[in-house]
Amino acid sequence: MKKIFIMIIMEVILFCTIILLSIFSTDDIQVKNLIIIIGDGMGKNQIEITEKINNKKLSFTEWLRCDVNTDSIDDFGKYTTTDSAASATALATGQQTINGYVGKNNYGNNLETVMDVAKRAGKSTGIVTTDFIYGATPASFSGHSKSRADFETIVDSQIKSNVDLFCGNANELCLSKKENYEEYGYSFFDNFDLASESLEVDKAYWQFDLYGKDASIKLNEVAGMALEFLEDDEQGFVLMIEQSNIDTYGHANELDGIIQCVNYLNQTVETVMNWVGDRDDTVVVVTADHETGGLLYGSENEYELKTVTQNNEMLSYAFTTPGHTSSYVNFYVYGIEPDFSKFKTFKDNSLIKNKDIGKYFKELVI
């Protein structure tokens, strides 16, 4: 009798534990807003060397973190070093594709993005980048093309995407399509001093001088304004913010530019977190699409070493390529503890695939 009583008690405890776990499961947290911040080309060493030069931590590097494999697939389905189009498509859609494809799978079919899922759930959506709006990363979250260089097709598909807010670097192509934007309900703004007027419209397109370390308008400024634009939606929003120029200076092997743009990204994270405050309904992610430059630092190697002053000491570093690498990048998240093991690419939470991030984004915004 005593054994039966103990067994009943144990069953009750187990049942209550299951109920409590289901109540407090991170998968059941109601996520109203999702903010995705992408540092194009921002590998682990780009982050670490910036912290060493700054002599302090960046604002997001103490968040929950894991490694990300960024490889894309080739025409035969084999893994290969990614470009920005394939990697951003994986982040935006949860599916891998071949290099150069924007928002399409390797068969050339259009893929549903996290922005599409968010709109279906009644949320507002926005894309902010220091690149042209038709650049590979913003394009993959909002457009479709079998070539990242087919800018006309990309812009035309973006105009029809129903994304509520676009913001990118000033360019003649989008300016020439101002009437097309307006036909689909967008208010067009290319003067930052007047852009605050757009906060009252339903859909907006902004283009300003945003590109590079000497841009007159900084990413955190437009990110803050984008939050104002989207925040009144009672159903919430999804906002993708890209600092594209870490990649630009990575290709040029210019460390100063990389550090400056990582700092710009960090300022943007700080602006976002000031907006988040004590909210418990918002998830913020910081990640990269890939690493650019093969940056090494602090050790002897076969590559030509350069030096930079860090707190009156010399820090050695080297670039190993002007291109992309397959080095893992970091995924940082605030506001939730995601379980990527269910996607079974690597079966744990310490190493994930970029497409798993895209799948999880879609789950969050349903």
C-alpha positions as CSV (number, residue, x, y, z in Angstrom):
1,M,0.0,0.0,0.0
2,K,2.8,2.4,0.9
3,K,4.6,1.7,-2.4
4,I,1.3,2.4,-4.3
5,F,0.9,5.7,-2.4
6,I,4.5,6.7,-3.2
7,M,4.0,5.8,-6.9
8,I,0.8,8.0,-7.0
9,I,2.7,10.9,-5.4
10,M,5.5,10.5,-8.0
11,E,3.0,10.5,-10.8
12,V,1.4,13.6,-9.5
13,I,4.8,15.4,-9.2
14,L,5.7,14.3,-12.7
15,F,2.4,15.5,-14.1
16,C,2.8,18.9,-12.3
17,T,6.3,19.2,-13.6
18,I,5.2,18.6,-17.2
19,I,2.4,21.2,-16.8
20,L,4.9,23.8,-15.4
21,L,7.4,23.1,-18.2
22,S,4.7,23.6,-20.8
23,I,3.6,26.8,-19.1
24,F,7.1,28.3,-19.0
25,S,8.4,26.7,-22.2
26,T,10.2,29.3,-24.4
27,D,8.4,28.0,-27.4
28,D,5.1,29.2,-25.8
29,I,6.3,32.7,-25.1
30,Q,4.2,35.2,-27.0
31,V,6.6,37.2,-29.2
32,K,5.0,40.4,-30.4
33,N,8.1,41.9,-32.0
34,L,11.1,40.3,-33.7
35,I,14.2,42.5,-34.4
36,I,16.9,40.9,-36.6
37,I,20.3,42.7,-36.7
38,I,22.7,41.4,-39.3
39,G,26.4,42.3,-39.6
40,D,27.3,41.4,-43.2
41,G,30.7,39.7,-43.1
42,M,30.9,40.0,-39.3
43,G,32.9,37.0,-38.2
44,K,34.0,36.1,-34.6
45,N,37.4,37.8,-35.0
46,Q,35.8,41.0,-36.3
47,I,33.9,41.2,-33.1
48,E,36.7,40.2,-30.8
49,I,39.3,42.5,-32.3
50,T,36.8,45.4,-32.1
51,E,36.4,44.7,-28.4
52,K,40.2,44.6,-27.9
53,I,40.6,47.9,-29.7
54,N,37.7,49.5,-27.7
55,N,39.0,47.9,-24.5
56,K,35.4,47.0,-23.6
57,K,32.7,44.5,-24.5
58,L,30.1,45.2,-27.2
59,S,26.6,45.5,-25.8
60,F,25.4,42.2,-27.2
61,T,28.3,39.8,-26.7
62,E,27.1,38.7,-23.2
63,W,23.8,37.5,-24.6
64,L,23.0,33.8,-25.2
65,R,25.2,32.7,-28.0
66,C,25.9,29.8,-30.3
67,D,27.9,29.1,-33.5
68,V,26.4,29.2,-37.0
69,N,27.5,27.2,-40.0
70,T,26.9,29.5,-43.0
71,D,27.7,27.3,-46.0
72,S,25.3,27.3,-49.0
73,I,24.8,24.6,-51.5
74,D,26.0,24.3,-55.1
75,D,24.1,23.1,-58.2
76,F,24.7,19.5,-57.1
77,G,23.5,20.0,-53.5
78,K,27.0,20.0,-52.0
79,Y,28.1,22.4,-49.4
80,T,30.2,25.4,-50.5
81,T,31.3,28.8,-49.1
82,T,28.3,31.1,-49.3
83,D,27.6,34.5,-50.8
84,S,25.3,37.1,-49.2
85,A,22.3,36.1,-51.3
86,A,22.3,32.4,-50.4
87,S,23.0,33.0,-46.7
88,A,20.4,35.8,-46.4
89,T,17.9,33.6,-48.1
90,A,18.5,30.9,-45.6
91,L,18.1,33.4,-42.7
92,A,14.9,34.8,-44.3
93,T,13.2,31.6,-45.4
94,G,14.7,28.7,-43.5
95,Q,15.8,27.0,-46.7
96,Q,19.2,26.7,-48.3
97,T,19.8,27.8,-51.9
98,I,22.7,28.3,-54.3
99,N,24.9,31.4,-54.5
100,G,23.4,34.3,-56.3
101,Y,19.7,33.3,-55.7
102,V,17.6,35.8,-53.9
103,G,14.5,34.5,-52.1
104,K,14.4,31.4,-54.3
105,N,15.2,27.7,-53.7
106,N,17.8,25.9,-55.8
107,Y,15.0,24.9,-58.3
108,G,14.3,28.6,-58.9
109,N,10.9,28.7,-57.1
110,N,10.0,31.6,-54.9
111,L,10.3,31.0,-51.1
112,E,8.1,32.4,-48.4
113,T,10.1,34.8,-46.1
114,V,9.6,35.6,-42.5
115,M,8.2,38.9,-43.6
116,D,5.5,37.0,-45.5
117,V,4.6,35.0,-42.5
118,A,4.6,38.1,-40.3
119,K,2.2,39.9,-42.7
120,R,-0.1,36.9,-42.7
121,A,-0.1,37.0,-38.9
122,G,-1.2,40.7,-39.0
123,K,2.2,42.2,-38.1
124,S,4.0,45.1,-39.7
125,T,7.3,44.6,-41.4
126,G,10.4,46.7,-42.0
127,I,13.8,46.5,-43.7
128,V,16.7,48.9,-42.9
129,T,20.1,48.6,-44.5
130,T,23.2,50.7,-45.2
131,D,23.3,49.0,-48.6
132,F,21.1,49.7,-51.5
133,I,17.7,48.3,-50.8
134,Y,18.2,45.8,-53.6
135,G,21.4,44.5,-52.1
136,A,21.6,40.8,-51.5
137,T,20.6,40.7,-47.8
138,P,17.6,43.1,-47.9
139,A,16.5,41.6,-51.2
140,S,16.5,38.1,-49.8
141,F,14.1,39.2,-47.1
142,S,11.7,41.0,-49.5
143,G,12.3,40.0,-53.1
144,H,12.8,37.2,-55.6
145,S,15.4,36.7,-58.4
146,K,17.6,34.0,-59.8
147,S,20.4,36.6,-59.9
148,R,21.4,39.0,-57.1
149,A,22.6,41.3,-59.9
150,D,19.2,41.6,-61.6
151,F,18.4,44.8,-59.7
152,E,15.3,45.7,-61.8
153,T,13.6,42.4,-61.1
154,I,14.5,42.6,-57.4
155,V,13.1,46.1,-56.9
156,D,10.0,45.3,-58.8
157,S,9.3,42.3,-56.6
158,Q,10.1,44.3,-53.5
159,I,7.6,47.0,-54.5
160,K,4.9,44.3,-54.6
161,S,6.1,42.5,-51.4
162,N,3.8,44.5,-49.1
163,V,6.7,45.2,-46.7
164,D,5.6,48.3,-44.8
165,L,8.9,50.1,-44.6
166,F,12.0,50.1,-46.8
167,C,15.1,52.1,-45.9
168,G,18.4,51.9,-47.8
169,N,21.3,53.9,-49.3
170,A,20.4,56.5,-51.8
171,N,20.4,55.2,-55.4
172,E,19.2,56.3,-58.9
173,L,17.3,53.0,-59.6
174,C,14.8,53.3,-56.8
175,L,14.5,57.1,-57.4
176,S,13.6,56.3,-61.0
177,K,10.8,54.0,-59.7
178,K,9.3,56.5,-57.4
179,E,6.0,56.4,-59.2
180,N,5.9,52.6,-59.0
181,Y,6.5,52.8,-55.2
182,E,3.7,55.3,-54.9
183,E,1.4,53.2,-57.1
184,Y,1.7,50.5,-54.4
185,G,1.0,52.8,-51.5
186,Y,4.5,53.9,-50.5
187,S,5.3,57.4,-49.5
188,F,8.8,58.2,-50.9
189,F,11.3,60.1,-48.8
190,D,14.9,61.0,-49.7
191,N,15.5,63.9,-47.3
192,F,16.2,62.7,-43.8
193,D,15.2,66.0,-42.2
194,L,11.7,65.5,-43.7
195,A,11.4,61.7,-43.0
196,S,9.7,62.2,-39.7
197,E,6.6,63.2,-41.7
198,S,6.5,59.6,-43.0
199,L,5.7,58.3,-39.5
200,E,2.0,58.9,-40.1
201,V,1.7,57.1,-43.4
202,D,0.9,53.4,-43.9
203,K,3.9,52.4,-46.1
204,A,7.2,54.3,-46.6
205,Y,10.3,54.1,-48.7
206,W,13.4,56.0,-47.3
207,Q,16.7,56.4,-49.0
208,F,19.5,58.4,-47.5
209,D,23.3,58.6,-47.4
210,L,24.0,55.5,-45.3
211,Y,26.9,53.7,-47.0
212,G,30.3,53.3,-45.4
213,K,32.1,54.7,-42.4
214,D,31.7,58.3,-43.6
215,A,27.9,58.2,-44.2
216,S,26.2,61.4,-43.2
217,I,23.2,59.4,-41.7
218,K,24.1,56.7,-39.3
219,L,22.4,53.3,-39.0
220,N,21.2,53.8,-35.4
221,E,19.4,57.0,-36.5
222,V,17.3,55.3,-39.1
223,A,16.8,52.2,-36.9
224,G,15.4,54.4,-34.2
225,M,13.0,56.0,-36.6
226,A,12.0,52.6,-38.0
227,L,11.0,51.5,-34.5
228,E,8.8,54.6,-34.2
229,F,7.3,53.8,-37.6
230,L,6.4,50.2,-36.7
231,E,5.7,50.3,-32.9
232,D,2.0,51.3,-33.0
233,D,0.9,48.0,-34.6
234,E,-1.0,46.2,-31.9
235,Q,-0.1,42.9,-33.5
236,G,3.6,43.7,-33.4
237,F,6.3,43.8,-36.1
238,V,9.3,42.2,-37.7
239,L,12.2,44.5,-38.4
240,M,15.5,43.4,-40.2
241,I,18.4,45.8,-39.8
242,E,21.7,45.3,-41.7
243,Q,25.1,46.9,-41.3
244,S,26.4,45.9,-44.7
245,N,29.8,47.7,-44.7
246,I,31.6,45.3,-42.4
247,D,31.6,43.1,-45.5
248,T,32.7,46.1,-47.7
249,Y,35.8,46.7,-45.7
250,G,36.4,43.0,-45.2
251,H,36.7,42.6,-49.0
252,A,39.1,45.5,-49.0
253,N,41.0,44.1,-46.0
254,E,40.7,47.4,-44.2
255,L,40.6,46.9,-40.5
256,D,39.8,50.4,-39.6
257,G,36.6,50.4,-41.6
258,I,35.6,47.0,-40.2
259,I,36.1,48.2,-36.6
260,Q,34.2,51.4,-37.3
261,C,31.2,49.6,-38.8
262,V,31.1,47.0,-36.1
263,N,30.9,49.9,-33.7
264,Y,28.1,51.4,-35.8
265,L,26.3,48.1,-35.5
266,N,26.8,48.1,-31.8
267,Q,25.4,51.6,-31.5
268,T,22.3,50.3,-33.4
269,V,21.9,47.5,-30.9
270,E,22.1,50.0,-28.1
271,T,19.4,52.1,-29.8
272,V,17.2,49.0,-30.2
273,M,17.7,47.9,-26.6
274,N,16.9,51.4,-25.3
275,W,13.6,51.1,-27.2
276,V,13.0,47.5,-25.8
277,G,13.6,48.7,-22.2
278,D,11.8,46.3,-19.8
279,R,9.5,44.8,-22.5
280,D,9.1,41.0,-22.3
281,D,7.4,40.6,-25.7
282,T,10.3,41.4,-27.9
283,V,13.1,39.1,-29.3
284,V,16.3,40.7,-30.5
285,V,18.8,38.8,-32.6
286,V,22.3,39.8,-33.7
287,T,24.1,37.6,-36.2
288,A,26.0,37.5,-39.5
289,D,25.4,36.1,-42.9
290,H,29.1,34.9,-43.2
291,E,32.6,36.0,-42.5
292,T,34.6,38.1,-44.9
293,G,38.4,38.5,-45.2
294,G,39.6,35.5,-43.2
295,L,40.7,37.9,-40.4
296,L,43.2,36.5,-37.9
297,Y,44.8,38.3,-35.0
298,G,47.2,37.9,-32.0
299,S,49.3,35.0,-33.2
300,E,52.1,34.1,-35.6
301,N,51.0,32.5,-38.8
302,E,52.1,32.1,-42.4
303,Y,50.3,35.2,-43.5
304,E,51.8,38.7,-43.6
305,L,51.2,40.3,-40.2
306,K,50.2,43.9,-39.7
307,T,49.9,45.7,-36.4
308,V,47.5,48.1,-34.8
309,T,47.9,50.0,-31.6
310,Q,45.7,48.8,-28.8
311,N,45.9,50.5,-25.4
312,N,49.5,51.4,-26.2
313,E,50.3,47.9,-27.2
314,M,50.7,46.4,-30.6
315,L,48.1,43.9,-31.8
316,S,49.1,41.7,-34.7
317,Y,46.5,40.8,-37.3
318,A,46.3,39.5,-40.9
319,F,43.7,39.0,-43.6
320,T,43.9,35.7,-45.5
321,T,41.6,36.4,-48.4
322,P,39.7,39.3,-50.0
323,G,36.6,37.0,-50.2
324,H,34.2,35.1,-48.0
325,T,35.1,32.1,-45.8
326,S,33.3,29.2,-44.3
327,S,34.3,30.2,-40.7
328,Y,31.5,29.9,-38.2
329,V,29.8,33.1,-37.2
330,N,28.0,33.9,-33.9
331,F,24.3,34.0,-33.2
332,Y,23.3,36.2,-30.2
333,V,19.7,36.3,-28.9
334,Y,17.9,38.4,-26.3
335,G,14.4,37.8,-24.9
336,I,14.1,34.0,-25.5
337,E,16.1,30.8,-25.2
338,P,15.5,29.0,-28.6
339,D,15.7,25.3,-29.0
340,F,17.4,24.5,-32.4
341,S,17.9,20.9,-31.6
342,K,14.5,20.1,-33.0
343,F,15.6,21.0,-36.5
344,K,18.1,18.2,-36.3
345,T,20.8,19.7,-38.5
346,F,23.4,19.3,-35.8
347,K,21.1,18.1,-33.0
348,D,22.2,20.5,-30.3
349,N,22.1,24.2,-29.5
350,S,25.9,24.9,-29.6
351,L,26.2,24.7,-33.4
352,I,23.3,25.5,-35.7
353,K,22.8,26.0,-39.4
354,N,21.7,29.4,-40.9
355,K,18.6,27.8,-42.3
356,D,17.6,26.7,-38.8
357,I,17.5,30.4,-37.8
358,G,15.1,31.1,-40.6
359,K,12.9,28.3,-39.5
360,Y,12.8,29.5,-36.0
361,F,12.1,33.1,-37.1
362,K,9.0,31.8,-38.8
363,E,7.9,29.9,-35.7
364,L,8.3,33.0,-33.6
365,V,6.0,35.3,-35.6
366,I,3.1,33.0,-36.3
